[in-house]
Amino acid sequence: MTEKQLQPKKFRNKSITKAKLLFLYITGAGIVSFLWAISCVFTGLSYWFAALPYSLLIIYGIGVFIWKNWRMIWVFIQNVERGRLLQVLNNSTGFEYSHKMKVIEWVYPRKNIIRKERWQELGLKPIKTKEEIKEFKKKYVSCPQQLLDGVQKLILVRTLIYAHENIQVLDDELRGIMELSDENIDAFDFLAEVGKCTPKK
């Protein structure tokens, strides 16, 4: 190896960070707006153009927000409760996006969808009413199995309790599946339950 190859590599700073770029843009926009406002005194042009650089910055910020959160915004447009639940899942869990969407569908199923647990229950019945037959023919949705084991289940339960108390009361079927009676909800202690899942040394 040559002497040049043996020398430690130097880390180079990246071109311009976003913070520096934003600072330069705001500074430049301020100067341009100020000069434009001064020129309007002599030229009679509109003062509104002085606000154009900041308007572009606001539009850019809104565009970035929509681009990063378009999935959640779309869910909010379709159903507010589903959107709020997705927001909670985004903020308090590390679930994959596909899992989050399945959880939302499972917690708040659409009219043409039933939970897999209910579908299985209907399948075991020897005699079905017309309503049950109609219900059994619907598509079913299930909660990802990965979220029903260990600490993941505790995170899901905590989220469901929050949704029950702050978004929309959970229906009796879901509460029965997850054993979320009023007594169990009141007694639920996330940290204590996590401690039970953690193997003792």
Rosetta silent file (secondary structure, phi, psi, omega in degrees, C-alpha in Angstrom):
SEQUENCE: MTEKQLQPKKFRNKSITKAKLLFLYITGAGIVSFLWAISCVFTGLSYWFAALPYSLLIIYGIGVFIWKNWRMIWVFIQNVERGRLLQVLNNSTGFEYSHKMKVIEWVYPRKNIIRKERWQELGLKPIKTKEEIKEFKKKYVSCPQQLLDGVQKLILVRTLIYAHENIQVLDDELRGIMELSDENIDAFDFLAEVGKCTPKK
SCORE:     score description
SCORE:     0.000 S_00000001
   1 L     0.000  143.071  179.949    0.000    0.000    0.000 S_00000001
   2 L   -79.693  165.658  179.629    1.199    3.486   -0.768 S_00000001
   3 H   -62.191  -33.251 -179.762    1.707    6.190    1.842 S_00000001
   4 H   -67.023  -37.609 -179.529   -1.332    8.009    0.481 S_00000001
   5 H   -72.113  -29.371 -177.972   -3.545    4.928    0.996 S_00000001
   6 H   -77.035  -18.797 -178.747   -2.290    4.467    4.569 S_00000001
   7 L   -69.880  139.305  179.851   -3.309    7.976    5.596 S_00000001
   8 L   -63.083  143.291 -179.425   -6.608    8.139    7.499 S_00000001
   9 L   -72.912  139.219  177.329   -9.548    9.333    5.463 S_00000001
  10 L   -95.906  134.338  178.713  -10.817   12.787    6.261 S_00000001
  11 L   -80.355  126.592 -179.984  -14.522   13.283    6.570 S_00000001
  12 L   -95.820  139.981  177.294  -15.744   16.023    4.307 S_00000001
  13 L   -69.338  141.988  175.933  -18.629   18.219    5.254 S_00000001
  14 L   -68.174  158.131 -171.827  -21.661   17.852    3.026 S_00000001
  15 L   -44.670  -78.275 -179.979  -22.357   20.801    0.733 S_00000001
  16 L  -140.394  127.976  179.212  -24.949   22.809    2.647 S_00000001
  17 L   -72.159  162.998 -179.907  -27.221   21.522    5.376 S_00000001
  18 H   -62.394  -36.840 -179.755  -30.935   22.209    5.223 S_00000001
  19 H   -64.194  -43.341  178.869  -30.669   24.544    8.214 S_00000001
  20 H   -66.022  -40.116  179.673  -27.980   26.641    6.527 S_00000001
  21 H   -63.146  -41.993  178.554  -29.922   26.669    3.280 S_00000001
  22 H   -64.508  -41.230  179.507  -33.045   27.839    5.093 S_00000001
  23 H   -62.509  -45.630  179.722  -31.066   30.547    6.893 S_00000001
  24 H   -63.747  -38.669 -178.968  -29.526   31.775    3.633 S_00000001
  25 H   -65.992  -46.040 -179.404  -32.906   31.755    1.904 S_00000001
  26 H   -63.620  -41.605  178.502  -34.602   33.747    4.686 S_00000001
  27 H   -63.039  -47.545  179.075  -31.714   36.223    4.796 S_00000001
  28 H   -63.593  -40.113  179.432  -31.698   36.634    1.028 S_00000001
  29 H   -64.142  -38.419  178.717  -35.490   36.918    0.928 S_00000001
  30 H   -63.640  -41.812  179.973  -35.370   39.620    3.580 S_00000001
  31 H   -65.898  -46.503 -179.367  -32.838   41.625    1.628 S_00000001
  32 H   -62.557  -43.248 -179.447  -34.736   41.251   -1.645 S_00000001
  33 H   -64.116  -40.709  179.350  -38.053   42.150   -0.005 S_00000001
  34 H   -63.841  -46.390  179.845  -36.537   45.193    1.658 S_00000001
  35 H   -63.671  -38.509  178.994  -34.976   46.442   -1.584 S_00000001
  36 H   -64.750  -43.614 -179.578  -38.229   45.823   -3.449 S_00000001
  37 H   -62.041  -39.523  177.940  -40.230   47.751   -0.839 S_00000001
  38 H   -64.791  -41.677 -177.868  -37.780   50.672   -1.100 S_00000001
  39 H   -67.104  -27.670 -179.059  -37.972   50.625   -4.884 S_00000001
  40 H   -65.261  -26.202  177.962  -41.763   50.721   -4.756 S_00000001
  41 H   -62.851  -35.889 -175.810  -41.563   54.203   -3.250 S_00000001
  42 H   -96.330  -30.702 -175.756  -39.932   55.492   -6.453 S_00000001
  43 H   -95.807  -21.546 -179.002  -41.407   53.166   -9.082 S_00000001
  44 L    79.446   10.501  178.399  -44.978   52.881   -7.814 S_00000001
  45 L   -72.282  165.806 -176.219  -44.942   49.096   -8.174 S_00000001
  46 L   -71.911  138.026  177.561  -47.028   46.900   -5.882 S_00000001
  47 H   -73.671  -17.769 -175.500  -45.718   46.149   -2.400 S_00000001
  48 H   -60.894  -29.448 -179.001  -47.302   42.692   -2.520 S_00000001
  49 H   -66.822  -18.015  178.704  -44.365   41.302   -4.483 S_00000001
  50 H   -67.252  -25.580 -179.481  -42.161   41.897   -1.436 S_00000001
  51 H   -89.186   -3.579 -176.227  -43.963   39.033    0.288 S_00000001
  52 H   -58.327  -46.060 -179.579  -43.474   36.633   -2.651 S_00000001
  53 H   -59.369  -38.742 -179.905  -40.268   34.933   -1.348 S_00000001
  54 H   -73.640  -32.915  176.506  -41.925   34.170    1.993 S_00000001
  55 H   -63.267  -41.770  178.101  -45.090   32.977    0.253 S_00000001
  56 H   -63.711  -37.295  179.155  -42.998   30.532   -1.760 S_00000001
  57 H   -65.906  -41.671  178.416  -41.361   29.317    1.455 S_00000001
  58 H   -64.507  -43.714  178.906  -44.758   28.724    3.084 S_00000001
  59 H   -62.351  -40.574  178.037  -46.040   26.902    0.002 S_00000001
  60 H   -62.407  -43.791  179.424  -42.891   24.758   -0.025 S_00000001
  61 H   -62.191  -42.347  177.729  -43.356   23.895    3.668 S_00000001
  62 H   -64.485  -40.714  179.271  -46.966   22.892    3.102 S_00000001
  63 H   -62.745  -42.350  178.558  -45.951   20.809    0.098 S_00000001
  64 H   -63.814  -42.705  179.044  -43.277   18.949    2.071 S_00000001
  65 H   -60.760  -45.401  179.941  -45.748   18.260    4.889 S_00000001
  66 H   -64.642  -41.083 -179.125  -48.346   16.871    2.464 S_00000001
  67 H   -62.627  -40.670 -177.649  -45.721   14.766    0.670 S_00000001
  68 H   -78.554  -23.765 -173.553  -44.497   13.200    3.912 S_00000001
  69 H  -122.171   22.058 -174.381  -47.964   12.684    5.410 S_00000001
  70 H   -63.803  -32.129  178.849  -50.165   12.051    2.385 S_00000001
  71 H   -64.129  -47.398 -179.225  -51.099    8.548    3.568 S_00000001
  72 H   -66.221  -38.783  178.506  -52.339    9.783    6.920 S_00000001
  73 H   -62.302  -41.164  179.757  -54.111   12.737    5.295 S_00000001
  74 H   -64.593  -40.434  177.788  -55.891   10.367    2.896 S_00000001
  75 H   -64.937  -40.543  177.425  -57.021    8.156    5.801 S_00000001
  76 H   -60.770  -41.542 -179.975  -58.270   11.269    7.634 S_00000001
  77 H   -62.034  -40.053 -178.779  -60.274   12.297    4.557 S_00000001
  78 H   -71.948  -42.915 -177.519  -61.927    8.881    4.412 S_00000001
  79 L  -159.408  124.155 -175.263  -62.654    8.586    8.131 S_00000001
  80 H   -64.986  -42.788 -178.974  -61.629   10.857   11.006 S_00000001
  81 H   -62.359  -42.426  177.952  -61.500    8.071   13.613 S_00000001
  82 H   -63.479  -41.262  179.068  -59.272    5.947   11.396 S_00000001
  83 H   -62.947  -42.356  179.247  -57.027    8.934   10.762 S_00000001
  84 H   -65.825  -38.649  177.966  -56.673    9.674   14.460 S_00000001
  85 H   -65.351  -41.135  177.638  -55.862    6.011   15.169 S_00000001
  86 H   -62.367  -38.439  178.101  -53.204    6.019   12.443 S_00000001
  87 H   -62.425  -42.057  178.181  -51.722    9.163   13.982 S_00000001
  88 H   -65.120  -42.601  178.972  -51.517    7.435   17.374 S_00000001
  89 H   -62.919  -39.125  178.525  -49.931    4.350   15.795 S_00000001
  90 H   -64.796  -38.799 -174.346  -47.372    6.546   14.026 S_00000001
  91 H   -82.878  -27.841 -170.289  -46.470    8.390   17.224 S_00000001
  92 H  -121.238    2.559  179.648  -46.430    5.544   19.734 S_00000001
  93 L  -134.734  163.821  174.601  -45.523    2.355   17.859 S_00000001
  94 L  -110.883   23.454 -179.216  -42.851    1.001   15.563 S_00000001
  95 L   -64.009  150.589  174.229  -45.263   -1.158   13.581 S_00000001
  96 L   -66.874  154.332 -176.841  -44.768   -1.490    9.840 S_00000001
  97 H   -60.038  -41.625  179.748  -47.111    0.642    7.742 S_00000001
  98 H   -61.606  -37.020  178.032  -48.904   -2.403    6.316 S_00000001
  99 H   -67.810  -39.368  178.980  -49.490   -3.660    9.859 S_00000001
 100 H   -60.735  -43.110 -178.492  -50.841   -0.279   10.939 S_00000001
 101 H   -66.981  -35.565  177.191  -53.371   -0.293    8.115 S_00000001
 102 H   -68.125  -38.210  177.038  -54.497   -3.817    9.010 S_00000001
 103 H   -61.953  -44.441  179.592  -54.900   -2.777   12.637 S_00000001
 104 H   -60.470  -45.050 -179.901  -57.050    0.194   11.571 S_00000001
 105 H   -65.701  -34.379 -179.046  -59.221   -2.041    9.386 S_00000001
 106 H   -74.141  -38.335 -179.740  -59.483   -4.576   12.216 S_00000001
 107 H   -75.114  -44.785 -179.766  -60.385   -2.008   14.868 S_00000001
 108 L  -120.905   72.884 -177.036  -62.803   -0.048   12.677 S_00000001
 109 L   -67.205  147.404  176.842  -63.974   -2.534    9.990 S_00000001
 110 L   -73.264  173.015 -175.601  -66.006   -1.268    7.051 S_00000001
 111 L   -65.023  -30.540 -177.104  -69.595   -2.384    6.470 S_00000001
 112 L   -95.259   14.381 -177.845  -68.587   -5.045    3.930 S_00000001
 113 E  -132.752  142.218  173.970  -65.826   -6.507    6.122 S_00000001
 114 E  -124.393  163.494  178.013  -65.872   -8.556    9.332 S_00000001
 115 E   -74.874  149.600 -178.482  -63.124   -9.602   11.704 S_00000001
 116 H   -61.174  -36.211  179.598  -61.567  -13.016   11.175 S_00000001
 117 H   -60.424  -41.796  177.311  -62.484  -14.029   14.723 S_00000001
 118 H   -68.830  -40.232  178.702  -66.176  -13.431   13.947 S_00000001
 119 H   -61.539  -42.337  177.400  -65.859  -15.189   10.585 S_00000001
 120 H   -65.839  -38.399  178.271  -64.361  -18.258   12.276 S_00000001
 121 H   -62.145  -42.725  178.605  -67.108  -18.220   14.878 S_00000001
 122 H   -67.162  -35.081 -179.651  -69.762  -18.224   12.155 S_00000001
 123 H   -66.058  -24.670 -179.348  -67.972  -21.024   10.314 S_00000001
 124 L   -85.998  -10.717 -179.612  -68.263  -23.323   13.330 S_00000001
 125 L   -79.301  128.577 -179.686  -72.022  -22.871   13.610 S_00000001
 126 L   -71.242  -35.038 -178.976  -73.990  -25.795   12.088 S_00000001
 127 L  -121.099  129.559 -177.950  -77.112  -23.726   11.480 S_00000001
 128 L  -121.870  143.783  173.557  -76.958  -20.125   10.346 S_00000001
 129 L   -78.387  170.299  179.232  -79.641  -17.479   10.017 S_00000001
 130 H   -60.789  -38.925  179.399  -79.965  -15.429    6.836 S_00000001
 131 H   -64.352  -40.925 -179.754  -78.197  -12.549    8.543 S_00000001
 132 H   -69.073  -37.452  177.577  -75.326  -14.808    9.625 S_00000001
 133 H   -63.900  -43.070  178.024  -75.015  -16.320    6.140 S_00000001
 134 H   -62.918  -40.609  179.290  -74.859  -12.833    4.662 S_00000001
 135 H   -67.558  -38.128 -177.775  -72.269  -11.855    7.268 S_00000001
 136 H   -67.163  -25.542 -178.709  -70.236  -15.020    6.646 S_00000001
 137 L   -80.642   -8.819  179.372  -69.947  -14.180    2.930 S_00000001
 138 L   -71.733  160.688  172.647  -68.205  -10.889    3.688 S_00000001
 139 E   -71.688  149.199  178.934  -64.456  -10.455    3.424 S_00000001
 140 E  -116.680  155.056  178.651  -62.643  -10.761    6.710 S_00000001
 141 E  -126.512  144.479 -179.310  -59.716   -8.874    8.162 S_00000001
 142 L  -127.330  154.399  174.393  -57.295  -10.061   10.808 S_00000001
 143 L   -79.472  135.083  178.693  -54.795   -8.401   13.072 S_00000001
 144 L   -53.145  131.571 -176.629  -51.194   -9.330   12.124 S_00000001
 145 H   -59.138  -31.735 -179.666  -50.083  -12.233   14.333 S_00000001
 146 H   -59.787  -26.088 -177.282  -46.789  -10.464   15.068 S_00000001
 147 H   -90.392    1.695 -178.026  -48.739   -7.823   16.977 S_00000001
 148 H  -110.943   16.771 -179.308  -50.509  -10.352   19.187 S_00000001
 149 L  -128.859  140.937  171.113  -47.417  -11.722   20.908 S_00000001
 150 H    56.979 -139.013 -176.568  -45.225  -10.447   23.741 S_00000001
 151 H   -65.233  -32.438  178.793  -44.409   -6.764   24.028 S_00000001
 152 H   -58.804  -40.107  179.019  -45.980   -6.027   20.644 S_00000001
 153 H   -65.734  -38.726  178.990  -49.346   -7.109   22.026 S_00000001
 154 H   -63.542  -39.778  177.166  -48.894   -4.856   25.054 S_00000001
 155 H   -63.510  -41.629  178.663  -48.185   -1.904   22.750 S_00000001
 156 H   -64.275  -43.767  179.396  -51.306   -2.771   20.760 S_00000001
 157 H   -61.410  -44.920  178.136  -53.413   -3.053   23.925 S_00000001
 158 H   -58.597  -41.555  179.096  -52.133    0.315   25.151 S_00000001
 159 H   -65.863  -41.456  179.867  -53.059    1.847   21.791 S_00000001
 160 H   -65.649  -38.588  177.638  -56.525    0.280   21.859 S_00000001
 161 H   -63.311  -42.771  177.665  -57.148    1.571   25.372 S_00000001
 162 H   -60.970  -44.948 -179.850  -56.146    5.068   24.236 S_00000001
 163 H   -63.010  -39.066 -179.791  -58.458    4.774   21.217 S_00000001
 164 H   -63.711  -37.724 -174.643  -61.290    3.535   23.461 S_00000001
 165 H   -91.422  -22.907 -172.349  -60.923    6.474   25.835 S_00000001
 166 H  -123.508  -17.546 -177.228  -59.996    9.275   23.422 S_00000001
 167 L  -111.696  -65.977  179.629  -61.139    8.439   19.884 S_00000001
 168 L  -156.916  137.159 -179.311  -64.158    6.145   19.791 S_00000001
 169 L   -59.188  129.997 -179.926  -65.526    3.532   22.185 S_00000001
 170 L   -70.382  145.912  179.545  -64.497    0.054   21.013 S_00000001
 171 L   -73.609  161.184 -174.827  -67.296   -2.320   20.122 S_00000001
 172 H   -62.122  -32.605 -179.722  -68.095   -5.272   22.391 S_00000001
 173 H   -63.062  -48.863 -179.549  -66.759   -7.820   19.892 S_00000001
 174 H   -66.369  -39.811  179.127  -63.276   -6.314   19.814 S_00000001
 175 H   -63.186  -35.344  177.207  -63.256   -5.784   23.564 S_00000001
 176 H   -69.013  -40.125  179.947  -64.109   -9.465   23.998 S_00000001
 177 H   -62.324  -44.127 -176.062  -61.349  -10.577   21.630 S_00000001
 178 L   -94.661    5.249  179.565  -58.707   -8.504   23.414 S_00000001
 179 L    54.992   49.538 -178.322  -60.189   -9.012   26.905 S_00000001
 180 L  -105.123   59.928  173.678  -60.622   -5.285   27.372 S_00000001
 181 L   -71.267  166.351  179.067  -63.311   -5.189   30.008 S_00000001
 182 H   -58.041  -39.081 -179.709  -63.629   -2.046   32.117 S_00000001
 183 H   -64.855  -44.579 -179.554  -61.860   -3.842   34.975 S_00000001
 184 H   -67.376  -35.710  178.280  -58.958   -4.959   32.768 S_00000001
 185 H   -65.132  -44.804 -179.386  -58.606   -1.485   31.251 S_00000001
 186 H   -65.375  -33.058 -176.277  -58.466    0.141   34.687 S_00000001
 187 H   -88.096   -6.968 -174.411  -55.946   -2.430   35.934 S_00000001
 188 L   -68.807  124.315  176.742  -53.680   -2.305   32.869 S_00000001
 189 L  -125.784  105.445 -173.371  -50.145   -1.173   33.740 S_00000001
 190 H   -58.069  -49.574 -176.583  -47.942   -1.121   30.655 S_00000001
 191 H   -64.153  -39.181  179.153  -44.579   -1.023   32.435 S_00000001
 192 H   -65.596  -38.988 -179.855  -45.588   -3.782   34.855 S_00000001
 193 H   -70.062  -37.265  176.556  -46.765   -5.983   31.979 S_00000001
 194 H   -63.417  -39.067  178.042  -43.545   -5.361   30.041 S_00000001
 195 H   -60.018  -34.540  178.991  -41.619   -6.434   33.141 S_00000001
 196 H   -69.625  -30.954 -179.554  -43.464   -9.742   33.106 S_00000001
 197 H   -79.443  -21.711 -177.170  -42.433  -10.314   29.477 S_00000001
 198 L   -79.186  124.723 -179.710  -38.776   -9.509   30.169 S_00000001
 199 L   -63.607  134.513  179.903  -36.776  -12.646   31.051 S_00000001
 200 L   -76.656  142.154  179.375  -35.296  -12.508   34.552 S_00000001
 201 L   -81.039    0.000    0.000  -31.519  -12.741   34.885 S_00000001
